[in-house]
């Protein structure tokens, strides 16, 4: 996560938000810059480990929009019920506003163009093949007509990525309360979420150049 999004002195300060979906352009661009740096370092590290002529398969989140403030399915997942539940905890005095402002989700869905740019600029690998696929939330594969189950699946998707970070900041007890509220909120919008949320991914085959 870029430091500037939680720095009140920075133009990229992501005030009143914990994710960049729907955030101001400067905050989203800070995440974009961080992604380019981190992914470039990842590729350089793997190029040292892989033998000449070796290949690597890679999967990551993708967004279909050129606008980094539109994080596609991930934006709906983290920028609605999760962010709303966090705001409720602040309004009820269970966590401070400062606690909320100090936390941003360290997640960025890159566009296909950005992915290609980083690979080409870093230069260690060549792209053999790229494929895109979309994945619905887990409840789509179980009982999509059960709102409570859909809400739990939605919350568990958020929890799998963020629980360790959230618990480290606000404690395990409040973390459990947060995800319980995420599940209830998502259950109340289960039918809408089932139709709206699908998470695009990039799957790439890369060979050491």
C-alpha positions in Angstrom: 0.0 0.0 0.0 1.4 3.4 -0.9 2.2 5.5 2.2 0.8 8.7 0.7 -2.8 7.4 0.7 -2.8 7.5 4.6 -0.7 10.7 4.9 -3.0 13.7 5.6 -0.3 16.0 4.2 -0.4 14.2 0.8 -2.4 15.1 -2.2 -3.1 11.4 -2.6 -4.6 11.1 0.9 -7.6 8.8 0.6 -9.8 10.6 3.1 -12.9 8.8 4.4 -12.2 5.7 2.3 -10.4 2.4 2.7 -10.2 1.4 -0.9 -9.6 3.3 -4.2 -12.8 2.3 -6.0 -14.6 5.6 -6.5 -11.7 7.5 -4.8 -10.0 10.6 -6.2 -7.6 10.2 -9.1 -4.5 11.1 -7.1 -5.1 8.2 -4.6 -5.7 5.7 -7.4 -2.6 6.9 -9.3 -0.6 6.3 -6.1 -1.8 2.7 -6.1 -1.1 2.4 -9.8 2.5 3.6 -9.3 2.9 1.1 -6.4 1.6 -1.7 -8.5 4.1 -0.9 -11.3 7.0 -0.9 -8.8 6.0 -4.0 -6.9 5.2 -6.1 -10.0 8.5 -5.0 -11.6 10.4 -6.1 -8.5 8.5 -9.4 -8.5 9.4 -10.1 -12.1 13.1 -9.3 -11.4 13.2 -11.6 -8.4 11.6 -14.5 -10.4 14.1 -13.9 -13.3 16.9 -14.7 -10.9 15.3 -17.9 -9.7 14.1 -19.3 -13.0 16.5 -21.1 -15.4 17.1 -19.6 -18.9 14.3 -20.7 -21.1 12.0 -21.5 -18.2 8.4 -20.4 -18.0 6.1 -19.0 -15.3 2.3 -19.0 -15.1 0.8 -15.9 -13.3 -2.7 -14.9 -12.3 -3.8 -11.6 -10.9 -6.9 -9.4 -10.6 -7.8 -7.4 -13.7 -10.1 -4.5 -14.4 -11.8 -3.8 -17.7 -11.8 0.0 -17.4 -8.8 2.2 -18.2 -9.7 4.3 -15.1 -7.9 3.0 -12.0 -10.7 4.5 -9.8 -13.0 1.9 -11.3 -11.8 -1.4 -9.8 -14.5 -3.5 -11.4 -15.7 -6.5 -9.4 -13.1 -6.0 -6.7 -14.4 -2.4 -6.3 -17.9 -3.7 -5.6 -16.6 -6.4 -3.3 -14.6 -4.0 -1.1 -16.0 -0.6 -1.9 -19.6 -1.2 -0.8 -20.6 -3.5 2.1 -17.1 -3.8 3.5 -16.5 -0.1 3.5 -20.0 0.6 4.8 -19.6 -1.9 7.7 -16.3 -0.1 8.6 -18.1 3.2 8.5 -20.8 1.9 10.8 -18.2 0.9 13.4 -16.9 4.4 13.3 -20.3 6.0 13.7 -21.1 3.8 16.6 -17.9 4.7 18.3 -16.5 1.1 18.2 -13.4 2.3 16.3 -12.1 5.8 15.9 -12.2 7.7 12.7 -8.4 7.8 12.9 -8.3 4.0 12.9 -10.4 4.0 9.7 -8.2 6.7 8.0 -5.0 4.7 8.8 -6.2 1.6 6.9 -6.5 1.1 3.2 -6.9 -2.2 1.5 -3.6 -3.2 -0.2 -5.2 -4.4 -3.4 -5.0 -3.2 -7.0 -6.7 -4.6 -10.1 -4.5 -3.6 -13.1 -5.7 -3.2 -16.6 -4.5 -5.6 -19.3 -2.5 -2.7 -20.8 -0.8 -1.9 -17.5 0.1 -5.6 -17.0 1.7 -5.7 -20.5 3.5 -2.4 -19.9 5.2 -3.6 -16.7 6.3 -6.9 -18.2 7.7 -5.1 -21.3 9.5 -2.3 -19.4 11.0 -4.7 -16.8 12.3 -6.8 -19.7 13.1 -10.1 -18.1 10.2 -12.0 -19.5 8.3 -12.3 -22.7 4.6 -12.9 -22.8 3.7 -16.2 -24.4 -0.1 -16.1 -23.9 -2.6 -14.0 -22.0 -6.1 -15.1 -21.2 -8.9 -13.3 -19.3 -11.6 -14.9 -17.3 -14.3 -13.8 -14.9 -15.3 -15.5 -11.7 -18.5 -14.9 -9.7 -18.7 -14.8 -5.9 -18.6 -18.2 -4.3 -22.3 -18.5 -3.5 -23.1 -18.6 -7.3 -21.8 -22.1 -7.2 -23.8 -23.2 -4.2 -27.3 -21.8 -3.4 -27.7 -18.4 -5.0 -31.3 -18.2 -3.8 -30.3 -18.3 -0.2 -29.6 -14.7 0.8 -27.9 -15.6 4.1 -25.5 -18.0 2.4 -24.8 -15.5 -0.3 -24.0 -12.9 2.3 -21.6 -15.2 4.1 -19.9 -16.1 0.9 -19.5 -12.4 0.1 -18.1 -11.7 3.6 -15.7 -14.7 3.4 -14.4 -13.5 0.1 -13.5 -10.2 1.8 -12.2 -12.0 4.9 -9.8 -14.3 3.0 -7.9 -11.3 1.7 -8.1 -8.8 4.6 -8.8 -10.5 7.9 -5.1 -10.7 9.1 -4.7 -7.0 8.3 -8.0 -5.9 9.8 -7.5 -8.0 13.0 -4.0 -6.6 13.4 -5.4 -3.0 13.4 -8.6 -3.3 15.3 -8.3 -6.6 17.1 -9.9 -10.0 16.4 -13.1 -9.3 18.3 -13.9 -6.2 16.3 -12.8 -7.9 13.1 -15.4 -10.6 13.7 -18.0 -7.9 14.3 -17.0 -6.2 11.1 -17.3 -9.3 8.9 -20.5 -10.2 10.5 -21.9 -6.9 9.5 -20.5 -7.3 6.0 -22.4 -10.6 5.7 -25.6 -9.1 6.9 -25.3 -6.1 4.5 -24.4 -8.4 1.6 -27.3 -10.7 2.4 -29.8 -7.8 2.1 -28.5 -7.1 -1.4 -27.8 -10.8 -2.3 -29.8 -10.8 -5.6 -28.2 -7.5 -6.8 -24.7 -8.7 -5.8 -25.1 -12.0 -7.6 -25.8 -10.1 -10.8 -23.3 -7.4 -10.4 -20.2 -9.1 -9.0 -17.9 -11.0 -11.2 -14.1 -10.7 -10.7 -12.0 -10.4 -13.9 -8.5 -12.0 -13.8 -5.5 -12.1 -16.0 -3.8 -15.4 -16.6 -0.4 -15.2 -18.2 2.2 -17.5 -19.5 5.6 -15.8 -19.3 9.0 -17.1 -20.5 12.4 -15.9 -19.4 13.8 -13.8 -22.2 
